[in-house]
Amino acid sequence: MQKATVVVKKITAEDTIAVRHPVLRAGRPKEDCYFQGDDLKTTVHFGIYDNDKLAGVATFLDSKFPTFEGRHLQLRGMAVLDEFKGRGFGKRLLEAGEELAKKKKINLIWCNARILAVPFYEKLDFKKIGASFEIPKVGIHFVMYKQISNTFDSC
Ligand SMILES: CC(C)(COP(=O)(O)OP(=O)(O)OC[C@H]1O[C@@H](n2cnc3c(N)ncnc32)[C@H](O)[C@@H]1OP(=O)(O)O)[C@@H](O)C(=O)NCCC(=O)NCCS
């Protein structure tokens, strides 16, 4: 029997919709699944595949969060299909984003975290900042961030 393979790779904005739609925008039109900045050259979309089946997605956009110094990535569209949850796929996608941040010498990743996803981000060393706020049609969120590095030495 063939061994199961799980790989993370870069995908297109269009590819993400197959997961964003059922997980993040269920019951809403597909058009609601596209984010501003999805097609920018600087935006990176990652997909995690389990035996060639796209199981989860995450998008990282160059976007500065005003409170912090330095250069930042915003994580958007973090989603894992129900049948693949709890297998470390979300973690693998975040790790891919952290590697990307290091390569780009970006010192912080932030996101608007749904209240239900806060414990997931906390587990991966993200911290909450500020009060909760409501995003219409989606629900209560917190801004969360993870410091990747304070400085990047030149080599
Ligand atoms: C949040 C989400 C991406 C997590 O993906 P996942 O693949 O199930 O998470 P992982 O298996 O990688 O979990 C990583 C760690 O976080 C923990 N974790 C995951 N979800 C958790 C939760 N809801 N509460 C507490 N801990 C959680 C896991 O136990 C695991 O810990 P471990 O390393 O000690 O075993 C997924 O549940 C999801 O798509 N949710 C719906 C969409 C959503 O809310 N997205 C976030 C939008 S801001």
The ligand as a Tripos MOL2 file, in Angstrom:
@<TRIPOS>MOLECULE
LIG
   48    50     1     0     0
SMALL
NO_CHARGES

@<TRIPOS>ATOM
      1 C1         -8.6820   26.9270   13.1460 C.3       1 LIG1
      2 C2         -8.2690   25.8130   12.1500 C.3       1 LIG1
      3 C3         -7.5840   26.4490   10.9390 C.3       1 LIG1
      4 C4         -7.2740   24.8770   12.8820 C.3       1 LIG1
      5 O1         -6.8210   23.9200   11.9320 O.3       1 LIG1
      6 P1         -6.4150   22.4350   12.3720 P.3       1 LIG1
      7 O2         -5.6910   21.8110   11.2430 O.co2     1 LIG1
      8 O3         -7.6080   21.7250   12.8780 O.co2     1 LIG1
      9 O4         -5.4280   22.7250   13.6060 O.3       1 LIG1
     10 P2         -4.1280   21.8560   13.9970 P.3       1 LIG1
     11 O5         -4.5170   20.4180   13.9700 O.co2     1 LIG1
     12 O6         -2.9760   22.2810   13.1740 O.co2     1 LIG1
     13 O7         -3.9160   22.3350   15.4870 O.3       1 LIG1
     14 C5         -2.6820   22.8590   15.9700 C.3       1 LIG1
     15 C6         -2.7500   22.9010   17.4730 C.3       1 LIG1
     16 O8         -3.8140   23.7740   17.8800 O.3       1 LIG1
     17 C7         -4.7580   23.0780   18.6850 C.3       1 LIG1
     18 N1         -6.0930   23.5340   18.3280 N.ar      1 LIG1
     19 C8         -6.6530   23.5650   17.1020 C.ar      1 LIG1
     20 N2         -7.9040   24.0500   17.1670 N.ar      1 LIG1
     21 C9         -8.1330   24.3110   18.4720 C.ar      1 LIG1
     22 C10        -9.2270   24.8260   19.1980 C.ar      1 LIG1
     23 N3        -10.3680   25.1990   18.5750 N.pl3     1 LIG1
     24 N4         -9.1180   24.9530   20.5440 N.ar      1 LIG1
     25 C11        -7.9850   24.6060   21.1810 C.ar      1 LIG1
     26 N5         -6.8790   24.1140   20.5490 N.ar      1 LIG1
     27 C12        -6.9710   23.9730   19.2080 C.ar      1 LIG1
     28 C13        -4.5660   21.6030   18.3420 C.3       1 LIG1
     29 O9         -4.9630   20.7680   19.3970 O.3       1 LIG1
     30 C14        -3.0810   21.5380   18.0810 C.3       1 LIG1
     31 O10        -2.3750   21.4410   19.3050 O.3       1 LIG1
     32 P3         -1.1690   20.3630   19.4820 P.3       1 LIG1
     33 O11        -0.0870   20.8150   18.5270 O.co2     1 LIG1
     34 O12        -0.7890   20.4730   20.9150 O.co2     1 LIG1
     35 O13        -1.7590   19.0510   19.1020 O.co2     1 LIG1
     36 C15        -9.4920   24.9500   11.7120 C.3       1 LIG1
     37 O14       -10.1340   24.4650   12.8640 O.3       1 LIG1
     38 C16       -10.5250   25.7190   10.9010 C.2       1 LIG1
     39 O15       -10.4330   25.7700    9.6670 O.2       1 LIG1
     40 N6        -11.5190   26.3080   11.5740 N.am      1 LIG1
     41 C17       -12.6370   26.9910   10.9010 C.3       1 LIG1
     42 C18       -12.1860   28.2510   10.1920 C.3       1 LIG1
     43 C19       -11.5230   29.2440   11.1190 C.2       1 LIG1
     44 O16       -12.0100   29.5490   12.1920 O.2       1 LIG1
     45 N7        -10.3910   29.7850   10.6280 N.am      1 LIG1
     46 C20        -9.6760   30.8160   11.3260 C.3       1 LIG1
     47 C21       -10.1830   32.1150   10.8390 C.3       1 LIG1
     48 S1         -9.4840   33.4370   11.7840 S.3       1 LIG1
@<TRIPOS>BOND
     1     1     2 1
     2     2     3 1
     3     2     4 1
     4     2    36 1
     5     4     5 1
     6     5     6 1
     7     6     7 2
     8     6     8 1
     9     6     9 1
    10     9    10 1
    11    10    11 2
    12    10    12 1
    13    10    13 1
    14    13    14 1
    15    14    15 1
    16    15    16 1
    17    15    30 1
    18    16    17 1
    19    17    18 1
    20    17    28 1
    21    18    19 ar
    22    18    27 ar
    23    19    20 ar
    24    20    21 ar
    25    21    22 ar
    26    21    27 ar
    27    22    23 1
    28    22    24 ar
    29    24    25 ar
    30    25    26 ar
    31    26    27 ar
    32    28    29 1
    33    28    30 1
    34    30    31 1
    35    31    32 1
    36    32    33 2
    37    32    34 1
    38    32    35 1
    39    36    37 1
    40    36    38 1
    41    38    39 2
    42    38    40 1
    43    40    41 1
    44    41    42 1
    45    42    43 1
    46    43    44 2
    47    43    45 1
    48    45    46 1
    49    46    47 1
    50    47    48 1
@<TRIPOS>SUBSTRUCTURE
     1 LIG1         1 GROUP 0 **** ****
